[in-house]
């Protein structure tokens, strides 16, 4: 007879008010058995009866780790000559042998954090970036305790991203921000750790030259006839151009609905996915032309349908943009997000004041808008060409 066995089980005999069922660990030691609550719950149809685990992550991994952690503990006790018993298991879960939170798995906490973000309504691209960071971490360090995420670890991980994976500053910036967000959440929940990011400087994406000059924007528009209507590449190009014309974020372009468009006033008003604040964009003629192309002869206007029904991810658009830039003779590495910089920079160069530009971009802080303006020298040159303030033609009264 085996000295012990551990396997998860779904307590269908203990239905919860929300319709879910609690997950327990059924533990047998030397012929005695007990059931230990894990603190997790799921819907019955999400339970894999054959594997005795949840069907999907993150709960599948988390519950699997609870099982393996207890098995490891009992094997260690047995190997050290300890006496195995049900009481030993109860003491373990009762806190007498419980591992300190900071010695727990960083990955378990990370997956729970991402699941929470999903439930809060974070957009798919944000979740994708968190998942990519998780995969990179697992490749670099297959097992990782919370307390091991220190300055030395972060420095080595950054070098791994840069030298082994070839990540540029922008890609590394996103991954470090993900890790920092998880660590700050741990600190808020009283886990005894210090964030290494108080000492480590996160690399920043280079924002200069990540916008299109007006003639470059024209060159991109002139690519449209090369792609069939509703083809994948034409949709990517029109998404990008609409973002350049309106200043809307990538996530807001992807989730834009016709009901958020006031066709009479030529305005787009929506709650931003990133900040949850409302933003209003002006529909100028070029933007109107994009919307008309996808309006189904205007039949979609006012409905709750998505403007871009054939959904693309920002990654899909970014892949296409590399090809578009080459076709248009643009010697820049542009991304979907560069549309925001294009809009902000061209607005200011055209004479739109910084406060108005800030509001059009949906920024709550005007300092953020200044980051989106990438060509101060051109602004000075434009001023030099046009200014007559200190001349005999000045309209300011003496």
DAQUI-V992663 format. One record per residue. N is the residue number from 1. NEAR is the number of other C-alpha atoms within 10 Angstrom. D_FIRST is the distance of its C-alpha to the first C-alpha in whole Angstrom. Layout:
((N:NEAR:D_FIRST) (N:NEAR:D_FIRST))
//
This chain:
((1:5:0) (2:8:4) (3:13:6) (4:18:8) (5:17:10) (6:18:14) (7:19:16) (8:23:20) (9:21:21) (10:26:25) (11:18:26) (12:13:28) (13:8:28) (14:11:30) (15:15:33) (16:14:35) (17:7:39) (18:9:40) (19:10:38) (20:19:35) (21:20:31) (22:20:29) (23:24:26) (24:20:23) (25:21:20) (26:17:17) (27:22:14) (28:19:11) (29:19:10) (30:13:8) (31:13:9) (32:10:12) (33:14:14) (34:15:17) (35:17:20) (36:16:22) (37:16:25) (38:16:26) (39:9:30) (40:14:30) (41:20:31) (42:17:33) (43:16:34) (44:17:32) (45:10:33) (46:13:32) (47:19:28) (48:15:27) (49:14:24) (50:6:23) (51:12:22) (52:15:21) (53:21:24) (54:26:28) (55:15:30) (56:11:32) (57:12:33) (58:19:33) (59:19:31) (60:17:28) (61:17:28) (62:21:28) (63:24:25) (64:16:23) (65:14:24) (66:17:23) (67:19:20) (68:14:20) (69:14:22) (70:18:19) (71:17:16) (72:12:19) (73:14:19) (74:23:16) (75:16:15) (76:12:19) (77:14:18) (78:13:15) (79:10:17) (80:9:20) (81:9:18) (82:12:18) (83:10:16) (84:16:14) (85:18:14) (86:17:16) (87:12:19) (88:17:19) (89:20:18) (90:16:21) (91:13:23) (92:16:23) (93:16:24) (94:12:27) (95:10:28) (96:11:28) (97:13:26) (98:12:27) (99:12:29) (100:11:33) (101:17:34) (102:17:36) (103:15:33) (104:17:31) (105:17:32) (106:20:35) (107:20:34) (108:19:32) (109:20:35) (110:23:38) (111:20:36) (112:16:36) (113:18:40) (114:21:41) (115:16:40) (116:12:42) (117:15:45) (118:14:44) (119:9:44) (120:9:47) (121:11:49) (122:16:49) (123:16:51) (124:14:49) (125:14:50) (126:17:49) (127:16:46) (128:14:46) (129:15:47) (130:22:44) (131:17:42) (132:15:44) (133:20:44) (134:19:40) (135:13:39) (136:17:42) (137:19:40) (138:13:37) (139:10:38) (140:14:40) (141:12:37) (142:10:33) (143:12:32) (144:17:34) (145:16:34) (146:21:37) (147:17:38) (148:17:38) (149:19:41) (150:16:44) (151:16:47) (152:12:46) (153:13:44) (154:18:46) (155:14:49) (156:12:46) (157:20:45) (158:21:49) (159:15:50) (160:16:47) (161:20:49) (162:15:52) (163:11:52) (164:10:49) (165:11:49) (166:12:53) (167:15:53) (168:15:56) (169:16:57) (170:14:56) (171:17:53) (172:22:52) (173:17:53) (174:20:51) (175:22:48) (176:20:49) (177:16:50) (178:20:47) (179:20:45) (180:17:47) (181:15:47) (182:20:43) (183:23:44) (184:16:47) (185:15:44) (186:22:42) (187:14:45) (188:10:46) (189:9:42) (190:11:42) (191:17:40) (192:14:41) (193:17:43) (194:15:46) (195:18:47) (196:17:48) (197:17:51) (198:10:53) (199:9:54) (200:14:53) (201:11:56) (202:19:55) (203:16:57) (204:13:59) (205:14:60) (206:10:63) (207:14:65) (208:12:69) (209:16:70) (210:20:67) (211:28:70) (212:22:72) (213:14:76) (214:14:78) (215:10:79) (216:16:75) (217:18:74) (218:13:77) (219:18:76) (220:22:72) (221:15:74) (222:11:76) (223:15:73) (224:16:72) (225:9:74) (226:9:72) (227:13:69) (228:11:69) (229:13:69) (230:14:65) (231:10:64) (232:16:61) (233:22:63) (234:18:66) (235:23:64) (236:24:62) (237:22:66) (238:23:67) (239:23:64) (240:25:65) (241:23:69) (242:20:68) (243:25:67) (244:26:69) (245:25:72) (246:24:70) (247:27:68) (248:27:65) (249:20:62) (250:23:60) (251:19:57) (252:17:60) (253:20:62) (254:22:58) (255:18:58) (256:23:62) (257:21:63) (258:22:66) (259:18:66) (260:19:66) (261:23:70) (262:15:73) (263:15:75) (264:6:78) (265:9:78) (266:15:76) (267:16:73) (268:20:70) (269:16:68) (270:20:64) (271:15:62) (272:19:60) (273:16:57) (274:14:56) (275:11:58) (276:9:58) (277:12:62) (278:13:65) (279:17:67) (280:20:70) (281:19:71) (282:18:74) (283:21:75) (284:12:77) (285:11:79) (286:14:76) (287:18:73) (288:15:75) (289:14:75) (290:18:71) (291:21:71) (292:14:73) (293:14:71) (294:20:68) (295:17:70) (296:11:70) (297:9:74) (298:13:73) (299:10:71) (300:17:68) (301:21:70) (302:14:69) (303:13:66) (304:12:62) (305:15:62) (306:19:61) (307:27:64) (308:21:62) (309:13:60) (310:11:58) (311:14:56) (312:15:56) (313:14:54) (314:21:56) (315:13:54) (316:14:56) (317:21:59) (318:19:59) (319:15:58) (320:18:61) (321:21:63) (322:15:63) (323:12:65) (324:20:67) (325:19:68) (326:12:69) (327:12:71) (328:16:73) (329:12:74) (330:18:72) (331:10:71) (332:13:68) (333:14:64) (334:19:64) (335:20:61) (336:24:61) (337:20:62) (338:23:65) (339:27:66) (340:25:66) (341:26:68) (342:25:71) (343:25:71) (344:28:72) (345:26:74) (346:22:76) (347:19:77) (348:18:78) (349:18:80) (350:10:82) (351:12:83) (352:14:80) (353:11:80) (354:17:77) (355:14:76) (356:13:76) (357:24:74) (358:20:71) (359:17:71) (360:20:71) (361:23:68) (362:22:67) (363:17:66) (364:12:66) (365:11:68) (366:15:71) (367:11:69) (368:12:67) (369:21:69) (370:15:71) (371:13:68) (372:22:68) (373:24:72) (374:19:72) (375:15:76) (376:13:78) (377:9:80) (378:11:81) (379:17:82) (380:11:84) (381:11:86) (382:14:86) (383:13:88) (384:10:90) (385:9:91) (386:8:92) (387:11:93) (388:12:96) (389:10:96) (390:9:98) (391:9:101) (392:8:104) (393:8:102) (394:11:100) (395:10:100) (396:9:99) (397:4:102) (398:4:104))
//
